[in-house]
Amino acid sequence: MDKPKRDKRQIALIIIGYPFCLLIIGLAINMLVFGIGRISVLMPSTEIVSALIIASVLLVINHAWLMTTTELTRLKHTLYATPEEWAKSGVDPQSASALGMQELERRHNAHRNTTENAVYFCLLAALFTVTSPSTLAAQVWLIGFAIARLGYTYSYIAGRDNLRGVFMSLSLLAMFGLASYLLLSLVV
């Protein structure tokens, strides 16, 4: 087997194993640090609601940041959002700078990834908060996810790929932590 094919195969194995590793780490943290009790559906405590509020506010800040940087990029590079805006401006979209389009695409990708992850986070967080988790688990997983998303946004916009990977892993770890906590609470 030639070197490029072997390298791609090794990278593919890492990509496939990556979510499983994060799931195992999340499970280990839940079992060894937080402890898991049998699921009990209750109104969440004030501390857990507070963690959810903090996470929600941080996620709104992250959204506003993505929205603002996207619009500032459009302004800086004379780019528009719709065909109607392009037509009204009298600027031909084909004349847009390659750098401007790349920077806009960077922001769109960051926004898409954040939205995709927020959908699953919201579902997990809603279930998690009413199933009587430990307060520490709620604080770590809920607030940790939001902080990791802020770090992800910063890293993506700044072009810091290695740091972006770290924050993506942390946000996924938080979601896997939420999911595994819920699943384990059904079977203990």
NUBA-253521 format. One line per 10 residues: for each residue x, y, z of N, C-alpha, C. Coordinates in Angstrom, 3 decimals. Example, Ala and Ser with C-alpha at 12.3 -4.5 7.8 and 13.67 -1.06 7.14 Angstrom:
BEGIN
13.190,-5.690,7.800,12.300,-4.500,7.800,13.200,-3.300,7.800  12.850,-2.250,7.080,13.670,-1.060,7.140,12.900,0.030,7.870
//
This chain:
BEGIN
0.865,-1.182,0.000,0.000,0.000,0.000,0.904,1.235,0.000  0.594,2.187,-0.869,1.440,3.386,-0.910,1.156,4.304,0.275  2.110,5.194,0.552,2.057,6.051,1.740,0.802,6.925,1.816  0.382,7.623,0.731,-0.828,8.457,0.851,-2.076,7.666,1.220  -2.224,6.458,0.663,-3.396,5.636,1.008,-3.338,5.188,2.458  -2.142,4.810,2.925,-1.970,4.392,4.317,-2.261,5.563,5.256  -1.772,6.759,4.913,-2.030,7.946,5.735,-3.521,8.231,5.804  -4.205,8.145,4.668,-5.653,8.388,4.658,-6.390,7.340,5.483  -5.934,6.107,5.413,-6.569,5.041,6.190,-6.395,5.290,7.686  -5.198,5.702,8.089,-4.945,5.999,9.498,-5.786,7.181,9.959
-5.871,8.199,9.133,-6.687,9.373,9.481,-8.155,8.983,9.568  -8.616,8.131,8.658,-10.014,7.666,8.698,-10.295,6.925,10.000  -9.366,6.105,10.448,-9.554,5.383,11.717,-9.626,6.343,12.896  -8.816,7.394,12.861,-8.867,8.409,13.921,-10.217,9.109,13.899  -10.675,9.471,12.715,-11.970,10.153,12.587,-13.102,9.269,13.111  -13.048,7.979,12.785,-14.090,7.051,13.242,-14.011,6.851,14.754  -12.810,6.744,15.293,-12.646,6.492,16.721,-12.866,7.700,17.618  -12.690,8.874,17.062,-12.781,10.141,17.823,-14.058,10.272,18.660  -15.256,10.116,18.075,-16.441,10.277,18.929,-16.555,9.200,20.004  -16.087,7.998,19.699,-16.135,6.928,20.699,-15.210,7.231,21.874
-14.047,7.784,21.578,-13.120,8.174,22.652,-13.746,9.249,23.543  -14.371,10.250,22.912,-15.021,11.302,23.702,-16.165,10.736,24.539  -16.918,9.814,23.980,-18.008,9.181,24.725,-17.464,8.427,25.931  -16.399,7.690,25.752,-15.794,6.934,26.851,-15.276,7.886,27.933  -14.660,8.987,27.524,-14.183,9.976,28.499,-15.366,10.570,29.265  -16.432,10.918,28.546,-17.631,11.455,29.199,-18.234,10.468,30.183  -18.323,9.208,29.776,-18.830,8.162,30.669,-17.965,8.047,31.920  -16.655,8.048,31.727,-15.737,7.921,32.865,-15.891,9.091,33.824  -15.988,10.300,33.294,-16.160,11.470,34.166,-17.477,11.355,34.933  -18.538,10.966,34.248,-19.832,10.817,34.921,-19.767,9.787,36.038
-19.167,8.649,35.764,-19.147,7.579,36.760,-18.166,7.844,37.893  -16.999,8.404,37.572,-15.963,8.561,38.583,-16.014,9.889,39.338  -16.523,10.932,38.696,-16.523,12.252,39.322,-17.908,12.644,39.827  -18.915,12.505,38.978,-20.244,13.013,39.329,-21.117,11.993,40.038  -20.947,10.739,39.750,-21.835,9.724,40.291,-23.211,9.868,39.653  -23.840,8.769,39.403,-25.127,8.807,38.708,-26.143,8.042,39.520  -27.255,8.689,39.774,-28.362,8.043,40.460,-29.449,7.680,39.477  -30.380,6.884,39.938,-31.528,6.483,39.096,-32.285,7.727,38.675  -32.757,7.717,37.448,-33.487,8.853,36.903,-34.728,9.142,37.756  -34.927,10.404,38.017,-36.089,10.864,38.762,-36.493,12.209,38.155
-37.649,12.254,37.569,-38.082,13.474,36.898,-38.661,14.427,37.939  -37.985,15.576,38.075,-38.368,16.587,39.045,-38.127,17.966,38.458  -38.715,18.956,39.069,-38.351,20.329,38.711,-36.888,20.510,39.098  -36.109,21.164,38.242,-34.686,21.325,38.557,-34.471,22.288,39.725  -33.364,22.093,40.399,-33.011,22.971,41.516,-32.637,24.350,40.989  -32.573,25.297,41.880,-32.168,26.657,41.514,-30.766,26.671,40.928  -29.875,25.865,41.487,-28.492,25.816,41.000,-28.421,25.275,39.565  -29.240,24.279,39.276,-29.243,23.701,37.930,-29.867,24.672,36.933  -30.940,25.333,37.329,-31.542,26.347,36.456,-30.550,27.492,36.240  -29.822,27.850,37.276,-28.802,28.897,37.135,-27.735,28.501,36.121
-27.285,27.253,36.165,-26.301,26.769,35.186,-26.876,26.832,33.771  -28.144,26.468,33.632,-28.791,26.521,32.316,-28.925,27.966,31.826  -29.238,28.866,32.727,-29.331,30.290,32.367,-27.975,30.817,31.909  -26.929,30.518,32.664,-25.579,30.980,32.296,-25.200,30.428,30.922  -25.428,29.134,30.712,-25.114,28.527,29.412,-25.912,29.190,28.298  -27.188,29.440,28.538,-28.040,30.057,27.515,-27.569,31.461,27.165  -27.225,32.238,28.164,-26.739,33.603,27.921,-25.429,33.563,27.132  -24.535,32.664,27.500,-23.268,32.538,26.762,-23.514,32.126,25.310  -24.487,31.254,25.077,-24.797,30.839,23.704,-25.429,31.971,22.902  -26.226,32.804,23.549,-26.784,33.979,22.866,-25.662,34.959,22.515
-24.739,35.154,23.433,-23.580,36.015,23.149,-22.799,35.454,21.961  -22.602,34.134,21.942,-21.890,33.494,20.837,-22.618,33.733,19.513  -23.935,33.596,19.533,-24.714,33.839,18.309,-24.571,35.290,17.850  -24.680,36.208,18.781,-24.550,37.628,18.426,-23.164,37.915,17.860  -22.152,37.298,18.427,-20.787,37.458,17.945,-20.667,36.953,16.502  -21.193,35.761,16.237,-21.149,35.217,14.883,-21.915,36.097,13.900  -23.075,36.556,14.308,-23.895,37.419,13.461,-23.153,38.720,13.149  -22.585,39.316,14.166,-21.906,40.601,14.004,-20.658,40.468,13.131  -19.843,39.461,13.389,-18.625,39.306,12.592,-18.950,38.972,11.135  -20.044,38.266,10.912,-20.465,37.975,9.532,-20.830,39.257,8.807
-21.619,40.096,9.460,-22.035,41.353,8.824,-20.855,42.305,8.636  -19.935,42.340,9.593,-18.749,43.187,9.441,-17.863,42.703,8.285  -17.810,41.408,8.082,-17.052,40.853,6.957,-17.710,41.243,5.638  -19.028,41.163,5.598,-19.728,41.608,4.383,-19.431,43.082,4.097  -19.484,43.897,5.125,-19.233,45.327,4.967,-17.793,45.576,4.501  -16.836,44.938,5.151,-15.419,45.137,4.824,-15.104,44.762,3.374  -15.713,43.685,2.897,-15.382,43.171,1.566,-16.456,43.469,0.509  -17.417,44.328,0.848,-18.505,44.699,-0.055,-19.205,43.451,-0.602  -19.741,42.682,0.319,-20.467,41.459,-0.009,-21.906,41.607,0.455  -22.797,40.884,-0.170,-24.214,41.000,0.161,-24.806,39.619,0.437
-25.935,39.605,1.114,-26.533,38.350,1.569,-27.508,37.751,0.563  -28.153,38.569,-0.243,-29.198,38.064,-1.135,-28.982,38.559,-2.561  -29.556,37.866,-3.524,-29.470,38.348,-4.911,-30.063,39.754,-5.067  -31.103,40.048,-4.298,-31.729,41.373,-4.368,-30.771,42.461,-3.885  -30.025,42.180,-2.809,-29.050,43.152,-2.310,-27.926,43.368,-3.324  -27.467,42.274,-3.943,-26.435,42.411,-4.970,-26.944,43.278,-6.120  -28.162,43.006,-6.584,-28.724,43.757,-7.706,-28.894,45.231,-7.348  -29.406,45.501,-6.162,-29.629,46.876,-5.722,-28.314,47.648,-5.584  -27.258,46.956,-5.184,-25.963,47.626,-4.973,-25.277,47.988,-6.285  -25.644,47.281,-7.335,-24.982,47.501,-8.619,-23.622,46.832,-8.705
-23.303,46.038,-7.702,-22.028,45.320,-7.690,-22.266,43.914,-8.226  -21.377,43.472,-9.097,-21.470,42.122,-9.657,-20.867,41.128,-8.667  -21.626,40.093,-8.261,-21.082,39.108,-7.310,-19.790,38.457,-7.806  -19.620,38.358,-9.114,-18.411,37.746,-9.678,-17.165,38.598,-9.409  -17.382,39.874,-9.086,-16.234,40.756,-8.822,-15.800,40.745,-7.353  -16.500,39.989,-6.546,-16.146,39.911,-5.121,-14.756,39.302,-4.970  -14.013,39.801,-4.005,-12.653,39.293,-3.802,-12.688,37.866,-3.264  -11.729,37.077,-3.695,-11.623,35.697,-3.216,-11.408,35.669,-1.706  -10.583,36.578,-1.197,-10.337,36.643,0.241,-11.630,36.958,0.996  -12.397,37.909,0.494,-13.666,38.260,1.130,-14.617,37.072,1.164
-14.696,36.357,0.062,-15.582,35.189,0.004,-15.104,34.085,0.952  -13.783,33.908,1.061,-13.242,32.916,1.989,-13.560,33.285,3.436  -13.401,34.557,3.763,-13.684,34.995,5.133,-15.178,34.886,5.457  -16.016,35.189,4.478,-17.455,35.037,4.679,-17.808,33.560,4.857  -17.213,32.707,4.034,-17.453,31.269,4.147,-16.980,30.739,5.506  -15.862,31.263,5.999,-15.372,30.881,7.332,-16.447,31.170,8.385  -17.034,32.335,8.326,-18.062,32.715,9.295,-19.330,31.896,9.110  -19.698,31.633,7.869,-20.869,30.783,7.621,-20.645,29.373,8.170  -19.454,28.831,7.948,-19.154,27.497,8.476,-19.196,27.474,10.003  -18.636,28.489,10.631,-18.665,28.568,12.095,-20.104,28.657,12.590
-20.904,29.445,11.897,-22.308,29.609,12.289,-23.079,28.305,12.103  -22.881,27.645,10.977,-23.565,26.362,10.730,-23.193,25.331,11.785  -21.904,25.217,12.076,-21.463,24.231,13.046,-22.036,24.529,14.424  -22.059,25.791,14.778,-22.602,26.177,16.078,-24.088,25.861,16.155  -24.817,26.159,15.097,-26.256,25.882,15.076,-26.518,24.379,15.151  -25.778,23.603,14.376,-25.949,22.145,14.402,-25.749,21.600,15.818  -24.706,22.050,16.473,-24.417,21.554,17.820,-25.421,22.065,18.844  -25.904,23.282,18.660,-26.863,23.855,19.615,-28.179,23.091,19.613  -28.579,22.574,18.464,-29.841,21.819,18.388,-29.784,20.612,19.318  -28.729,19.834,19.217,-28.607,18.644,20.060,-28.381,19.016,21.521
-27.606,20.054,21.735,-27.369,20.503,23.108,-28.687,20.890,23.775  -29.510,21.640,23.082,-30.785,22.088,23.673,-31.669,20.910,24.049  -31.743,19.931,23.171,-32.551,18.753,23.472,-31.998,18.019,24.697  -30.703,17.777,24.697,-30.089,17.090,25.831,-30.208,17.901,27.119  -29.973,19.207,27.039,-30.023,20.060,28.230,-31.425,20.089,28.826  -32.432,20.157,27.967,-33.817,20.182,28.466,-34.138,18.902,29.231  -33.781,17.775,28.674,-34.026,16.499,29.357,-33.166,16.371,30.615  -31.919,16.742,30.489,-30.962,16.609,31.583,-31.402,17.384,32.825  -31.843,18.615,32.629,-32.157,19.462,33.781,-33.365,18.982,34.576  -34.245,18.201,33.971,-35.422,17.733,34.702,-35.283,16.303,35.208
-34.093,15.725,35.080,-33.900,14.342,35.520,-33.034,14.246,36.774  -33.045,15.279,37.556,-32.337,15.358,38.841,-30.863,14.950,38.768  -30.092,15.607,37.888,-28.657,15.319,37.851,-27.967,15.955,39.051  -26.723,15.578,39.266,-25.965,16.255,40.310,-25.726,17.696,39.858  -25.670,18.595,40.818,-25.455,20.013,40.502,-24.118,20.213,39.807  -23.081,19.530,40.270,-21.765,19.674,39.659,-21.784,19.207,38.205  -22.442,18.096,37.936,-22.533,17.599,36.552,-23.241,18.632,35.673  -24.314,19.208,36.176,-25.048,20.218,35.400,-24.166,21.429,35.128  -23.474,21.883,36.135,-22.620,23.058,35.951,-21.497,22.779,34.958  -20.848,21.642,35.086,-19.729,21.313,34.203,-20.203,21.109,32.772
-21.216,20.267,32.563,-21.643,19.947,31.201,-22.359,21.111,30.520  -23.243,21.802,31.228,-24.016,22.883,30.601,-23.149,24.115,30.332  -22.497,24.583,31.370,-21.675,25.793,31.209,-20.428,25.466,30.389  -19.880,24.271,30.592,-18.715,23.858,29.816,-18.984,23.855,28.322  -20.169,23.395,27.922,-20.520,23.404,26.505,-20.506,24.825,25.961  -21.143,25.735,26.678,-21.248,27.120,26.201,-19.881,27.794,26.121  -19.046,27.575,27.110,-17.697,28.161,27.087,-16.896,27.567,25.921  -17.028,26.270,25.717,-16.324,25.630,24.608,-16.794,26.179,23.264  -18.073,26.491,23.149,-18.575,27.060,21.891,-18.013,28.464,21.665  -17.873,29.235,22.719,-17.237,30.554,22.575,-15.788,30.397,22.108
-15.077,29.453,22.699,-13.706,29.186,22.282,-13.633,28.698,20.846  -14.587,27.889,20.451,-14.649,27.393,19.082,-14.846,28.557,18.109  -15.768,29.449,18.436,-16.030,30.598,17.567,-14.782,31.460,17.437  -14.160,31.768,18.554,-12.933,32.568,18.507,-11.892,31.893,17.614  -11.656,30.605,17.850,-10.627,29.879,17.125,-10.926,29.812,15.635  -12.174,29.581,15.295,-12.542,29.471,13.883,-12.358,30.809,13.181  -12.853,31.871,13.792,-12.763,33.191,13.172,-11.310,33.654,13.086  -10.508,33.309,14.085,-9.094,33.713,14.105,-8.211,32.808,13.240  -8.777,31.718,12.714,-7.987,30.816,11.887,-7.015,29.970,12.678  -7.350,29.668,13.922,-6.486,28.868,14.799,-7.008,27.424,14.833
-6.688,26.658,13.808,-7.264,25.327,13.623,-7.009,24.372,14.787  -5.788,24.335,15.321,-5.517,23.411,16.421,-6.354,23.753,17.646  -6.451,25.034,17.954,-7.262,25.474,19.090,-8.743,25.196,18.825  -9.152,25.381,17.583,-10.549,25.094,17.202,-10.864,23.629,17.470  -9.931,22.741,17.142,-10.128,21.322,17.393,-10.274,21.011,18.874  -9.496,21.694,19.699,-9.592,21.495,21.154,-10.981,21.901,21.644  -11.439,23.082,21.228,-12.748,23.558,21.702,-13.901,22.734,21.125  -13.746,22.240,19.899,-14.770,21.365,19.337,-14.854,20.090,20.154  -13.695,19.548,20.510,-13.667,18.338,21.329,-14.307,18.577,22.691  -14.035,19.724,23.293,-14.629,20.024,24.600,-16.146,20.174,24.510
-16.639,20.802,23.448,-18.094,20.943,23.327,-18.749,19.589,23.057  -18.097,18.756,22.249,-18.630,17.408,22.016,-18.565,16.574,23.294  -17.488,16.721,24.051,-17.371,16.011,25.318,-18.527,16.382,26.237  -18.873,17.655,26.280,-20.001,18.089,27.114,-21.306,17.447,26.642  -21.517,17.409,25.326,-22.750,16.775,24.835,-22.753,15.278,25.110  -21.619,14.612,24.902,-21.546,13.194,25.214,-21.688,12.967,26.715  -21.190,13.913,27.514,-21.371,13.822,28.961,-22.844,13.893,29.338  -23.562,14.827,28.732,-25.007,14.934,28.975,-25.726,13.658,28.550  -25.433,13.209,27.342,-26.116,12.033,26.790,-25.822,10.777,27.613  -24.570,10.572,27.966,-24.226,9.363,28.714,-24.778,9.410,30.135
-24.819,10.593,30.726,-25.415,10.732,32.060,-26.880,10.316,32.014  -27.597,10.830,31.006,-29.008,10.479,30.857,-29.188,8.981,30.649  -28.408,8.406,29.773,-28.524,6.993,29.482,-28.202,6.133,30.703  -27.116,6.488,31.390,-26.750,5.709,32.584,-27.797,5.838,33.689  -28.430,7.001,33.783,-29.439,7.186,34.841,-30.665,6.305,34.603  -30.842,5.809,33.399,-31.942,4.892,33.110,-31.652,3.477,33.584  -30.381,3.128,33.657,-30.025,1.731,33.925,-29.428,1.473,35.300  -29.125,2.519,36.075,-28.543,2.271,37.406,-29.614,1.957,38.415
//
